[in-house]
Amino acid sequence: MTVNEIFRLQDADEYSAAENIYLSAANEKRSAVVLAASRCAGLEAVTADRPKVMLPVAAKPLLRHLVEAFKKEGINDITVVGGYRADAIEKGGIRLVVNEKHESTGELASLACAAAHLNGDAVISYGDLLFRSYILRDLVESDSDFCVVVDSSQAPQAGESVTDFAYCSTADDRALFGQKVWLEKVVGAGQPLDEGRAPQGRWMGLINVRAGARERLLATLAELGKRPDFDRLDMAALLNALLAAGQKIEVHYVHGHWRGVNDLDDFRRAGDFAHGQSPIGSEGAQDTEHARD
């Protein structure tokens, strides 16, 4: 006997309708796109025969950690944009598309390769991330059309790239509980920090896009595609273009609890992070140069 039949026999059609709404929401399509086309300057010694996302971290490829994190949140439609040594990417549980021009293009060109696979609520992610599970869970639970994660423990250091540092409407503060914070700007590759103004943290490379905002995202991507420098644009350019078009992007603050892998030192520390050996709050150390498309 079906659940609907039981409800009908109990003369509880309203409960049956509620169940249909609940099941529909629970089964709503969700997707993810992982940008993993570059080899990454700084990891040449260990990427001769495989891309960065296939480097072993705690006995399994970096990409597998990311895929498992998505699946834990019910995101099973996962597209990975490969490029360098895409032939070595394990295809189990993912859809692989290839940016054939990865050597001469950037992150937005890679995203464009997978744009058709942004279905339902969608997460766009750098491919070199490890993070505590609550970060993704809180991100996908946001009710805002666009939401990003910013690490407030990150501050620019002398001599390092400032790419992905973020300016937000309010600095991280425990007193903000229940209040939304909004993104104002993300520093792109080759751009300077605002003079006399400190950023509120670093965007860690995760975006959640609600299904209803998908067309706005794609329209903004298409507009950027008309620029002569499109092939060199990074994800910061997309976020800033959305902001310039009047879209509001919510910020979820974290304080560490994640790691990117962009050089040999990051690679060594990633194993400790994945094994849970890093002290809480110390895992936010991030790369000094981005090459994640």
LOZAPA-129282 format. One record per atom (N, C-alpha, C): residue in one letter; atom name; x, y, z. Coordinates in steps of 0.05 Angstrom, whole numbers, always signed. Atoms other than C-alpha are relative to their C-alpha. Layout:
N
  type  atom       x       y       z
     A    CA       X       Y       Z
...
***
This chain:
293
  type  atom       x       y       z
     M     N     +17     -24      +0
     M    CA      +0      +0      +0
     M     C     +18     +25      +0
     T     N     -16     -24      +2
     T    CA     +27     +68     -19
     T     C      -5     +19     +23
     V     N      +4     -20     -21
     V    CA     +36    +125     +30
     V     C     -25     +17      -7
     N     N     +24     -16      +8
     N    CA     -16    +165     -10
     N     C     -25     -15      +6
     E     N     +24     +15      -5
     E    CA     -66    +108      -3
     E     C      -6      +0     +30
     I     N      +5      -1     -29
     I    CA     -56    +106     +72
     I     C     -12     +27      +9
     F     N     +11     -26      -6
     F    CA     -68    +181     +76
     F     C     -29      +2      -9
     R     N     +27      -2     +10
     R    CA    -130    +174     +33
     R     C     -19     -15     +18
     L     N     +17     +16     -17
     L    CA    -159    +119     +77
     L     C      -5     +14     +27
     Q     N      +3     -15     -26
     Q    CA    -148    +164    +137
     Q     C     -14     +26      -4
     D     N     +13     -25      +7
     D    CA    -184    +220    +101
     D     C     +18     +24      +7
     A     N     -19     -21      -7
     A    CA    -122    +263    +107
     A     C     +14      +9     -26
     D     N     -12      -9     +25
     D    CA    -111    +290     +37
     D     C     +20     +22      +4
     E     N     -18     -22      -4
     E    CA     -78    +351     +65
     E     C     +28     -10      +8
     Y     N     -26     +11      -7
     Y    CA     -23    +308     +94
     Y     C     +13     -12     -24
     S     N     -11     +10     +25
     S    CA     -14    +274     +27
     S     C     +12     +22     -16
     A     N     -10     -22     +16
     A    CA      -6    +341      -6
     A     C     +26     +11     +13
     A     N     -24     -10     -13
     A    CA     +45    +362     +47
     A     C     +23     -19      -5
     E     N     -21     +20      +6
     E    CA     +83    +297     +35
     E     C     +11      +4     -28
     N     N      -9      -5     +27
     N    CA     +86    +312     -39
     N     C     +19     +24      -1
     I     N     -16     -24      -1
     I    CA    +114    +381     -25
     I     C     +27      -6     +12
     Y     N     -24      +6     -14
     Y    CA    +165    +353     +23
     Y     C     +18     -17     -17
     L     N     -17     +17     +17
     L    CA    +189    +298     -24
     L     C     +10     +14     -24
     S     N     -10     -15     +23
     S    CA    +193    +346     -81
     S     C     +24     +17      +7
     A     N     -23     -16      -9
     A    CA    +238    +392     -41
     A     C     +24     -17      +5
     A     N     -23     +17      -7
     A    CA    +280    +335     -16
     A     C     +14     -11     -25
     N     N     -11     +11     +24
     N    CA    +290    +309     -87
     N     C      +8     +21     -20
     E     N      -6     -21     +19
     E    CA    +303    +377    -118
     E     C     +29      -3     -10
     K     N     -26      +5     +12
     K    CA    +361    +373    -166
     K     C     +20     +20     +10
     R     N     -22     -17      -8
     R    CA    +427    +400    -141
     R     C     +25      -9     -15
     S     N     -23      +6     +16
     S    CA    +492    +404    -177
     S     C     +25     +14     +10
     A     N     -25     -13      -6
     A    CA    +565    +423    -171
     A     C     +18      +0     -24
     V     N     -21      -1     +20
     V    CA    +619    +446    -218
     V     C     +27      +5     +13
     V     N     -27      -2     -12
     V    CA    +692    +437    -198
     V     C     +19      +8     -22
     L     N     -20     -11     +19
     L    CA    +745    +478    -234
     L     C     +27     -13      +6
     A     N     -24     +16      -5
     A    CA    +806    +433    -241
     A     C     +17      -4     -25
     A     N     -13      +2     +26
     A    CA    +839    +448    -308
     A     C     +30      +5      +1
     S     N     -29      -8      +1
     S    CA    +907    +476    -288
     S     C     +18     -21     +13
     R     N     -20     +17     -12
     R    CA    +970    +439    -270
     R     C      +9     +12     +27
     C     N      -7     -16     -23
     C    CA    +989    +493    -219
     C     C     +30      +3      +2
     A     N     -28      -6      -5
     A    CA   +1056    +527    -216
     A     C      +6      -3     +30
     G     N      -7      +6     -27
     G    CA   +1090    +503    -153
     G     C      -3     -29      +7
     L     N      +4     +29      -5
     L    CA   +1070    +430    -158
     L     C     +11     -17     -23
     E     N     -10     +14     +23
     E    CA   +1108    +410    -221
     E     C     +14     -26      +8
     A     N     -15     +23      -8
     A    CA   +1150    +360    -182
     A     C     -18     -25      +5
     V     N     +18     +23      -7
     V    CA   +1089    +317    -165
     V     C     -23      -3     -20
     T     N     +23      +1     +19
     T    CA   +1043    +329    -225
     T     C      +9      -7     -29
     A     N      -9      +7     +27
     A    CA   +1084    +301    -283
     A     C     -19     -19     -14
     D     N     +17     +20     +12
     D    CA   +1034    +244    -294
     D     C     -29      +2      +8
     R     N     +28      -3     -10
     R    CA    +970    +271    -262
     R     C      -5     +29      +6
     P     N      +7     -27      -7
     P    CA    +933    +336    -249
     P     C      +0      +3     +31
     K     N      +0      -5     -28
     K    CA    +933    +369    -181
     K     C     -22     -14     +15
     V     N     +23     +12     -14
     V    CA    +864    +342    -163
     V     C      +3     -30      +4
     M     N      -4     +28      -4
     M    CA    +890    +271    -168
     M     C     +23      -6     +19
     L     N     -21      +5     -20
     L    CA    +946    +280    -117
     L     C     -11     -14     +24
     P     N     +10     +15     -23
     P    CA    +939    +232     -59
     P     C      +2     +16     +26
     V     N      +1     -14     -26
     V    CA    +917    +264      +6
     V     C     -14     -19     +19
     A     N     +11     +19     -19
     A    CA    +906    +217     +65
     A     C     -11     -25     -15
     A     N      +5     +26     +13
     A    CA    +906    +156     +19
     A     C     -21      +1     -22
     K     N     +18      -1     +23
     K    CA    +857    +182     -33
     K     C      +3     +27     -14
     P     N      -5     -24     +15
     P    CA    +858    +234     -88
     P     C     -15     +24     +12
     L     N     +12     -25      -9
     L    CA    +844    +306     -70
     L     C     -28      +4     -10
     L     N     +26      -2     +12
     L    CA    +785    +306    -117
     L     C     -21     -17     +14
     R     N     +19     +18     -13
     R    CA    +754    +247     -81
     R     C     -10     +12     +26
     H     N      +9     -14     -24
     H    CA    +752    +286     -16
     H     C     -22     +20      -6
     L     N     +19     -20      +7
     L    CA    +714    +341     -51
     L     C     -26     -12     -10
     V     N     +24     +14     +10
     V    CA    +666    +294     -87
     V     C     -16     -12     +24
     E     N     +14     +12     -23
     E    CA    +650    +258     -22
     E     C     -13     +22     +17
     A     N     +13     -22     -14
     A    CA    +636    +325     +12
     A     C     -26      +8     -13
     F     N     +25      -7     +14
     F    CA    +586    +342     -42
     F     C     -21     -21      +4
     K     N     +20     +21      -2
     K    CA    +552    +275     -40
     K     C     -12      -2     +28
     K     N     +10      +0     -28
     K    CA    +546    +280     +36
     K     C     -23     +20      +3
     E     N     +21     -20      +0
     E    CA    +503    +342     +23
     E     C     -22      -5     -21
     G     N     +21      +7     +20
     G    CA    +460    +306     -29
     G     C      +5     +12     -27
     I     N      -7     -10     +26
     I    CA    +497    +337     -88
     I     C     +13     -22     -16
     N     N     -11     +23     +15
     N    CA    +506    +279    -136
     N     C      +6      +6     -29
     D     N      -6      -8     +28
     D    CA    +507    +315    -203
     D     C     +24     +18      +0
     I     N     -25     -14      -3
     I    CA    +580    +335    -203
     I     C     +15      +0     -27
     T     N     -16      -3     +25
     T    CA    +617    +362    -264
     T     C     +28     +11      +7
     V     N     -28      -8      -4
     V    CA    +693    +368    -262
     V     C     +11     +10     -27
     V     N     -13     -11     +24
     V    CA    +727    +413    -313
     V     C     +29      -6      +2
     G     N     -28      +7      +1
     G    CA    +793    +381    -329
     G     C     +14     +15     -22
     G     N     -16     -12     +20
     G    CA    +850    +405    -372
     G     C     +26     -14      -2
     Y     N     -26     +14      -2
     Y    CA    +922    +386    -356
     Y     C      -4     -29      +9
     R     N      +2     +28      -6
     R    CA    +926    +310    -356
     R     C     -28      -8      +9
     A     N     +28      +8      -6
     A    CA    +850    +304    -356
     A     C      -4     -30      -4
     D     N      +2     +29      +4
     D    CA    +860    +233    -380
     D     C      +5     -16     +26
     A     N      -6     +14     -25
     A    CA    +885    +215    -310
     A     C     -20      +5     +22
     I     N     +21      -5     -20
     I    CA    +823    +240    -273
     I     C     -19     -23      +2
     E     N     +19     +22      -4
     E    CA    +782    +184    -243
     E     C     -28     +10      -4
     K     N     +27     -10      +8
     K    CA    +712    +190    -271
     K     C     -23     -11     +16
     G     N     +21     +12     -16
     G    CA    +674    +150    -219
     G     C     -15     +21     +15
     G     N     +17     -19     -15
     G    CA    +615    +191    -192
     G     C      +0     +28     -10
     I     N      -1     -28     +10
     I    CA    +629    +252    -235
     I     C      -5      +0     -30
     R     N      +1      -5     +29
     R    CA    +618    +280    -305
     R     C     +25     +16      -6
     L     N     -25     -14      +7
     L    CA    +684    +302    -337
     L     C      -4     +15     -26
     V     N      -2     -16     +24
     V    CA    +687    +359    -387
     V     C     +28     +11      -1
     V     N     -28      -8      +2
     V    CA    +753    +384    -414
     V     C      +2     +28     -13
     N     N      -7     -26     +11
     N    CA    +776    +455    -426
     N     C     +25      -5     -18
     E     N     -22      +7     +19
     E    CA    +819    +440    -488
     E     C     +20     +23      -2
     K     N     -18     -23      +2
     K    CA    +849    +510    -484
     K     C     +11      +8     +28
     H     N      -7      -6     -28
     H    CA    +868    +505    -410
     H     C     +27     +14      +3
     E     N     -26     -12      -3
     E    CA    +940    +526    -423
     E     C      +0     +30      -5
     S     N      +1     -28      +7
     S    CA    +919    +594    -449
     S     C     -25     +14     +10
     T     N     +24     -12     -11
     T    CA    +854    +607    -412
     T     C      -1      -2     +30
     G     N      +3      -1     -29
     G    CA    +831    +621    -341
     G     C     -25     -13     +10
     E     N     +22     +13     -15
     E    CA    +777    +602    -292
     E     C     -27      +3     -14
     L     N     +26      -4     +13
     L    CA    +717    +633    -329
     L     C      -3     -16     -25
     A     N      +1     +16     +24
     A    CA    +735    +598    -393
     A     C      -6     -29      +7
     S     N      +6     +27     -10
     S    CA    +734    +532    -354
     S     C     -29      -2      +9
     L     N     +27      +0      -9
     L    CA    +668    +550    -321
     L     C     -19      -1     -24
     A     N     +17      -1     +24
     A    CA    +638    +565    -390
     A     C      -2     -28     -12
     C     N      +1     +28     +11
     C    CA    +656    +493    -411
     C     C     -21     -17     +14
     A     N     +19     +16     -16
     A    CA    +609    +467    -356
     A     C     -26     +14      +5
     A     N     +23     -16      -6
     A    CA    +556    +521    -356
     A     C     -27     -15      -4
     A     N     +24     +15      +6
     A    CA    +504    +474    -387
     A     C      -7     -20     +22
     H     N      +5     +20     -20
     H    CA    +511    +428    -327
     H     C      -6     +13     +28
     L     N      +9     -13     -25
     L    CA    +492    +480    -274
     L     C     -30      -4      +2
     N     N     +29      +7      -2
     N    CA    +425    +449    -254
     N     C     -10      +4     +28
     G     N     +11      -4     -27
     G    CA    +380    +468    -197
     G     C     +17     +18     +16
     D     N     -19     -15     -17
     D    CA    +416    +497    -137
     D     C     +27     -11      -6
     A     N     -26      +8     +10
     A    CA    +489    +495    -157
     A     C     +22     +12     +17
     V     N     -24      -9     -13
     V    CA    +556    +500    -122
     V     C     +22      +1     -21
     I     N     -24      -1     +17
     I    CA    +617    +524    -161
     I     C     +24      +1     +19
     S     N     -22      +3     -19
     S    CA    +683    +505    -128
     S     C     +27      -2     -14
     Y     N     -28      +6      +8
     Y    CA    +758    +509    -138
     Y     C      +4     -30      +5
     G     N      -5     +29      -2
     G    CA    +786    +439    -145
     G     C     +20      -8     +21
     D     N     -21      +7     -18
     D    CA    +840    +443     -93
     D     C      -7      +3     +30
     L     N     +10      -7     -27
     L    CA    +798    +451     -30
     L     C      -4     -25     +18
     L     N      +8     +17     -21
     L    CA    +794    +412     +34
     L     C     -13     +17     +22
     F     N     +14     -17     -19
     F    CA    +745    +437     +87
     F     C     -16     -17     +19
     R     N     +17     +13     -18
     R    CA    +706    +418    +148
     R     C     -29      -1     -11
     S     N     +26      +5     +13
     S    CA    +637    +391    +130
     S     C     -20     +22      +5
     Y     N     +20     -21      -6
     Y    CA    +598    +447    +164
     Y     C      +1     +23     -20
     I     N      -3     -23     +18
     I    CA    +625    +498    +114
     I     C     -18      -4     -24
     L     N     +17      +5     +23
     L    CA    +591    +466     +54
     L     C     -30      -1      +8
     R     N     +28      +3      -9
     R    CA    +528    +449     +94
     R     C     -12     +28      +4
     D     N     +11     -27      -5
     D    CA    +519    +521    +117
     D     C      -3     +16     -26
     L     N      +2     -14     +25
     L    CA    +533    +547     +47
     L     C     -25      -7     -16
     V     N     +23      +9     +17
     V    CA    +480    +505     +12
     V     C     -27      +5     +14
     E     N     +25      -6     -14
     E    CA    +429    +521     +66
     E     C      -7     +30      -1
     S     N      +6     -29      +2
     S    CA    +433    +596     +51
     S     C     -25      +3     -18
     D     N     +24      -5     +16
     D    CA    +367    +623     +24
     D     C      +5     +23     -20
     S     N      -6     -21     +19
     S    CA    +402    +678     -15
     S     C      +5     -11     -28
     D     N      -5      +9     +28
     D    CA    +407    +675     -91
     D     C     +29      -7      -5
     F     N     -29      +5      +2
     F    CA    +483    +678     -86
     F     C     +12      +1     +27
     C     N     -13      +0     -26
     C    CA    +526    +661     -27
     C     C     +29     -10      -3
     V     N     -28      +8      +1
     V    CA    +602    +655     -17
     V     C     +10      -3     +29
     V     N     -12      +4     -26
     V    CA    +647    +634     +40
     V     C     +26     +16      +1
     V     N     -23     -17      -4
     V    CA    +699    +683     +66
     V     C     +13      -7     +27
     D     N     -15      +6     -25
     D    CA    +753    +665    +117
     D     C     +10     +26     +12
     S     N      -7     -25     -13
     S    CA    +759    +723    +165
     S     C     +27      -1     +14
     S     N     -26      +2     -13
     S    CA    +824    +696    +194
     S     C     +23      +7     -19
     Q     N     -20      -6     +20
     Q    CA    +860    +711    +129
     Q     C      +5     +30      -4
     A     N      -7     -28      +5
     A    CA    +897    +777    +121
     A     C     +24      +0     -19
     P     N     -22      -1     +19
     P    CA    +945    +798     +66
     P     C     +27      +1     +14
     Q     N     -27      +0     -10
     Q    CA   +1018    +783     +79
     Q     C     +19     +12     -20
     A     N     -20     -13     +18
     A    CA   +1077    +821     +51
     A     C     +12     -20     -20
     G     N     -12     +16     +21
     G    CA   +1100    +793     -15
     G     C     -17     -21     -12
     E     N     +18     +21     +11
     E    CA   +1040    +747     -28
     E     C     -21     +13     -18
     S     N     +22      -9     +17
     S    CA    +986    +752     -80
     S     C     -24      +7     +17
     V     N     +23      -8     -15
     V    CA    +924    +788     -56
     V     C     -26     -10     -13
     T     N     +23     +11     +14
     T    CA    +878    +750    -104
     T     C     -19     -13     +19
     D     N     +23     +12     -15
     D    CA    +810    +731     -74
     D     C      -4     +12     +27
     F     N      +7     -14     -25
     F    CA    +814    +777     -14
     F     C     -26     +15      -5
     A     N     +27      -9      +3
     A    CA    +744    +802      -2
     A     C      -7     +24     +18
     Y     N     +11     -22     -15
     Y    CA    +711    +867     +20
     Y     C     -29      -5      +4
     C     N     +27      +7      -7
     C    CA    +646    +857     +56
     C     C     -14     +23     +15
     S     N     +15     -22     -12
     S    CA    +591    +900     +85
     S     C      +6      +4     +30
     T     N      -6      -1     -29
     T    CA    +611    +884    +157
     T     C     +22     -21      +6
     A     N     -20     +19      -8
     A    CA    +671    +851    +189
     A     C     -12     -23     +16
     D     N      +9     +23     -15
     D    CA    +664    +783    +222
     D     C      -2      +7     +30
     D     N      +4      -7     -28
     D    CA    +635    +790    +292
     D     C     -22     -19     +10
     R     N     +20     +18     -12
     R    CA    +598    +742    +338
     R     C     -27     +14      +4
     A     N     +25     -15      -4
     A    CA    +547    +797    +349
     A     C     -17      +1     -25
     L     N     +15      -1     +26
     L    CA    +526    +789    +276
     L     C     -20     -24      -2
     F     N     +17     +24      +2
     F    CA    +489    +724    +292
     F     C     -28      +7      -8
     G     N     +27      -5      +9
     G    CA    +424    +724    +253
     G     C      -1     +23     -20
     Q     N      -1     -22     +19
     Q    CA    +445    +784    +210
     Q     C     +16      -8     -25
     K     N     -14      +7     +24
     K    CA    +466    +777    +138
     K     C     +22     +20      -7
     V     N     -22     -16      +9
     V    CA    +532    +802    +112
     V     C      +1      -2     -31
     W     N      +0      +0     +30
     W    CA    +540    +822     +38
     W     C     +27      +5     -11
     L     N     -25      -5     +14
     L    CA    +598    +819      -9
     L     C      +0     +26     -15
     E     N      -2     -25     +14
     E    CA    +622    +885     -37
     E     C     +20      -1     -23
     K     N     -21      +2     +22
     K    CA    +683    +865     -79
     K     C     +19     -23      +7
     V     N     -21     +20      -3
     V    CA    +733    +809     -91
     V     C     +23      +9     -17
     V     N     -24      -9     +14
     V    CA    +804    +826    -111
     V     C      +8     -22     -20
     G     N      -8     +18     +21
     G    CA    +821    +793    -178
     G     C     +29      -2      -4
     A     N     -28      +4      +5
     A    CA    +887    +768    -204
     A     C     +12     +26     -12
     G     N     -14     -24     +10
     G    CA    +935    +826    -215
     G     C     -11     +26      +9
     Q     N     +12     -25     -11
     Q    CA    +890    +876    -179
     Q     C     +12      +6     +27
     P     N     -10      -7     -27
     P    CA    +914    +915    -118
     P     C     -23      +1     +20
     L     N     +20      -5     -22
     L    CA    +879    +921     -51
     L     C      -8     +29      -1
     D     N      +8     -28      -2
     D    CA    +839    +984     -40
     D     C     +18     +15     +19
     E     N     -18     -16     -16
     E    CA    +884   +1038     -14
     E     C     -13     +10     +26
     G     N     +11     -10     -25
     G    CA    +873   +1053     +59
     G     C     -23     -16     +11
     R     N     +23     +16      -8
     R    CA    +822    +998     +67
     R     C      +7     -29      +1
     A     N      -8     +28      -4
     A    CA    +834    +929     +95
     A     C     -24     -19      -8
     P     N     +21     +18      +6
     P    CA    +794    +870     +67
     P     C      -9     -15     +25
     Q     N     +11     +14     -24
     Q    CA    +750    +830    +115
     Q     C      +7     -30      +1
     G     N      -8     +28      +0
     G    CA    +780    +763     +95
     G     C      +5      -9     -28
     R     N      -6     +11     +26
     R    CA    +793    +717     +37
     R     C     -22     -19      -9
     W     N     +20     +19     +12
     W    CA    +741    +683      -8
     W     C     +14     -26      -5
     M     N     -15     +26      +1
     M    CA    +758    +609      -4
     M     C      -5     -16     -25
     G     N      +3     +14     +26
     G    CA    +732    +589     -73
     G     C     -25     -16      -2
     L     N     +25     +14      +1
     L    CA    +661    +565     -60
     L     C     -23     +21      -4
     I     N     +24     -16      +5
     I    CA    +597    +596     -89
     I     C     -24     -18      -1
     N     N     +25     +14      +3
     N    CA    +526    +573     -80
     N     C     -19     +18     -16
     V     N     +18     -15     +17
     V    CA    +476    +594    -134
     V     C     -27     -14      +1
     R     N     +27     +11      -1
     R    CA    +402    +583    -123
     R     C     -11      -3     -29
     A     N     +10      +7     +26
     A    CA    +363    +553    -181
     A     C     -13     +25     -14
     G     N     +13     -23     +11
     G    CA    +324    +617    -190
     G     C     +19     +22     -10
     A     N     -20     -20      +8
     A    CA    +388    +657    -200
     A     C     +19     -11     -22
     R     N     -18     +13     +20
     R    CA    +420    +609    -250
     R     C      +1     +17     -26
     E     N      +1     -15     +25
     E    CA    +398    +649    -311
     E     C     +15     +27      +2
     R     N     -15     -25      -4
     R    CA    +426    +713    -281
     R     C     +30      -5      -1
     L     N     -29      +7      +0
     L    CA    +493    +679    -270
     L     C      +9      -5     -29
     L     N      -8      +6     +27
     L    CA    +494    +652    -341
     L     C      +0     +25     -18
     A     N      +1     -24     +16
     A    CA    +474    +719    -371
     A     C     +25     +18      +6
     T     N     -24     -15      -7
     T    CA    +531    +753    -333
     T     C     +25     -13     -12
     L     N     -23     +15     +12
     L    CA    +580    +699    -356
     L     C      +1      +6     -30
     A     N      +1      -5     +29
     A    CA    +556    +710    -428
     A     C      +9     +29      -6
     E     N      -9     -28      +4
     E    CA    +567    +786    -422
     E     C     +30      +2      +2
     L     N     -29      -1      -3
     L    CA    +637    +775    -396
     L     C     +14     -14     -24
     G     N     -11     +14     +23
     G    CA    +648    +728    -455
     G     C      +4     +17     -24
     K     N      -3     -18     +22
     K    CA    +643    +787    -501
     K     C     +26     +17      +3
     R     N     -24     -16      -5
     R    CA    +704    +820    -470
     R     C     +24     -12     -14
     P     N     -23     +10     +14
     P    CA    +769    +814    -510
     P     C     +19     -15     +19
     D     N     -18     +13     -19
     D    CA    +805    +792    -446
     D     C     -14     -23     +15
     F     N     +15     +21     -14
     F    CA    +754    +738    -427
     F     C     +17     -24      +7
     D     N     -16     +24      -5
     D    CA    +804    +682    -434
     D     C     +18      +2     +24
     R     N     -18      -4     -23
     R    CA    +845    +712    -377
     R     C     -16      +6     +26
     L     N     +16      -7     -24
     L    CA    +787    +726    -329
     L     C      -2     -22     +20
     D     N      +3     +19     -22
     D    CA    +782    +693    -261
     D     C     -28      +2     +12
     M     N     +27      +1     -13
     M    CA    +723    +678    -215
     M     C      -6     +27     +14
     A     N      +5     -26     -13
     A    CA    +733    +745    -180
     A     C     -14     +19     -20
     A     N     +13     -17     +21
     A    CA    +713    +779    -246
     A     C     -29      -6      -2
     L     N     +28      +8      +1
     L    CA    +648    +740    -246
     L     C     -15     +11     +24
     L     N     +13     -10     -24
     L    CA    +631    +758    -174
     L     C      -3     +30      -1
     N     N      +2     -29      +2
     N    CA    +647    +831    -186
     N     C     -20      +9     -21
     A     N     +19      -7     +21
     A    CA    +606    +832    -250
     A     C     -29      -4     +10
     L     N     +27      +4     -12
     L    CA    +546    +803    -212
     L     C      -7     +23     +18
     L     N      +5     -22     -18
     L    CA    +554    +857    -160
     L     C      -6     +26     -15
     A     N      +4     -24     +16
     A    CA    +559    +911    -213
     A     C     -27      +0     -13
     A     N     +27      +2     +12
     A    CA    +494    +885    -243
     A     C     -22      +2     +20
     G     N     +20      -3     -21
     G    CA    +459    +895    -177
     G     C      -8     -25     +15
     Q     N      +7     +24     -14
     Q    CA    +459    +824    -152
     Q     C     +13      +1     +28
     K     N     -10      +1     -27
     K    CA    +467    +814     -77
     K     C     +12     -27      +5
     I     N     -14     +24      -5
     I    CA    +517    +762     -55
     I     C      +5      -2     +31
     E     N      -3      +4     -29
     E    CA    +512    +737     +17
     E     C     +28     -11      +7
     V     N     -26     +10     -10
     V    CA    +576    +723     +57
     V     C      -5     -17     +24
     H     N      -2     +16     -24
     H    CA    +584    +666    +105
     H     C     +29      +0      +9
     Y     N     -27      -1     -11
     Y    CA    +644    +677    +149
     Y     C      +8     -27     +13
     V     N     -13     +21     -15
     V    CA    +690    +621    +173
     V     C     +26     +11     +12
     H     N     -26      -8     -12
     H    CA    +753    +625    +215
     H     C     +18     -24      -1
     G     N     -16     +23      +4
     G    CA    +801    +574    +187
     G     C     -18     -24      -8
     H     N     +14     +25      +5
     H    CA    +778    +501    +181
     H     C      -2      -8     -30
     W     N      -1      +8     +28
     W    CA    +797    +494    +108
     W     C     +29      +2      -9
     R     N     -27      -2     +11
     R    CA    +859    +487     +65
     R     C      -1      -3     -31
     G     N      -4      +3     +28
     G    CA    +878    +498      -7
     G     C     +27     -13      -5
     V     N     -25     +13      +6
     V    CA    +933    +459     -42
     V     C     +12     +12     -25
     N     N     -10     -14     +23
     N    CA    +976    +502     -87
     N     C     +31      +0      -1
     D     N     -29      +4      +2
     D    CA   +1049    +485     -71
     D     C      +7     -25     +17
     L     N      -8     +25     -14
     L    CA   +1089    +428     -40
     L     C      -5      +2     +30
     D     N      +5      -3     -28
     D    CA   +1082    +456     +30
     D     C     -29      -4      +6
     D     N     +29      +5      -3
     D    CA   +1006    +459     +23
     D     C      -6     -29      -3
     F     N      +4     +28      +5
     F    CA   +1008    +388      -4
     F     C      +7     -16     +25
     R     N      -8     +15     -24
     R    CA   +1046    +363     +57
     R     C     -20      +5     +23
     R     N     +18      -7     -21
     R    CA   +1000    +399    +105
     R     C     -29     -11      -4
     A     N     +27     +10      +6
     A    CA    +937    +374     +69
     A     C      -5     -27     +13
     G     N      +4     +26     -12
     G    CA    +948    +304     +95
     G     C      -7      +2     +29
     D     N      +6      -4     -29
     D    CA    +949    +328    +167
     D     C     -28     +10      +3
     F     N     +27     -11      -2
     F    CA    +886    +368    +155
     F     C     -21     -22      -4
     A     N     +20     +21      +7
     A    CA    +849    +309    +123
     A     C      -1     -21     +23
     H     N      +0     +19     -23
     H    CA    +870    +265    +182
     H     C     -11     +13     +26
     G     N     +10     -13     -24
     G    CA    +843    +317    +230
     G     C     +21      +6     +21
     Q     N     -22      -4     -19
     Q    CA    +911    +329    +261
     Q     C      +7     +29      +4
     S     N      -6     -29      -3
     S    CA    +914    +404    +250
     S     C     -16     +12     +23
     P     N     +15     -13     -21
     P    CA    +895    +446    +310
     P     C     -23     +16     -11
     I     N     +24     -15      +9
     I    CA    +826    +476    +304
     I     C      +7     +30      -2
     G     N      -5     -28      +5
     G    CA    +830    +545    +274
     G     C     +26      +6     -14
     S     N     -26      -5     +12
     S    CA    +898    +536    +243
     S     C      +1      -9     -29
     E     N      +0     +12     +27
     E    CA    +877    +506    +176
     E     C      -5     +19     -22
     G     N      +7     -19     +20
     G    CA    +861    +570    +140
     G     C     +22      +9     -18
     A     N     -22      -8     +16
     A    CA    +930    +579    +111
     A     C      -5      -7     -29
     Q     N      +9      +4     +28
     Q    CA    +920    +587     +36
     Q     C     +23      +7     -18
     D     N     -21      -3     +20
     D    CA    +961    +591     -27
     D     C      +6     +30      -4
     T     N      -8     -27      +6
     T    CA    +999    +652     -49
     T     C      -3      +8     -29
     E     N      +4      -6     +29
     E    CA    +984    +646    -123
     E     C     -22     -19     -10
     H     N     +23     +16     +10
     H    CA    +920    +622    -157
     H     C      +5      -9     -28
     A     N      -2     +12     +27
     A    CA    +921    +575    -216
     A     C     -19     -23      -1
     R     N     +19     +21      -7
     R    CA    +857    +536    -205
     R     C     -20      -6     -23
     D     N     +21      +3     +20
     D    CA    +818    +540    -270
     D     C      +0     -28     -11
***
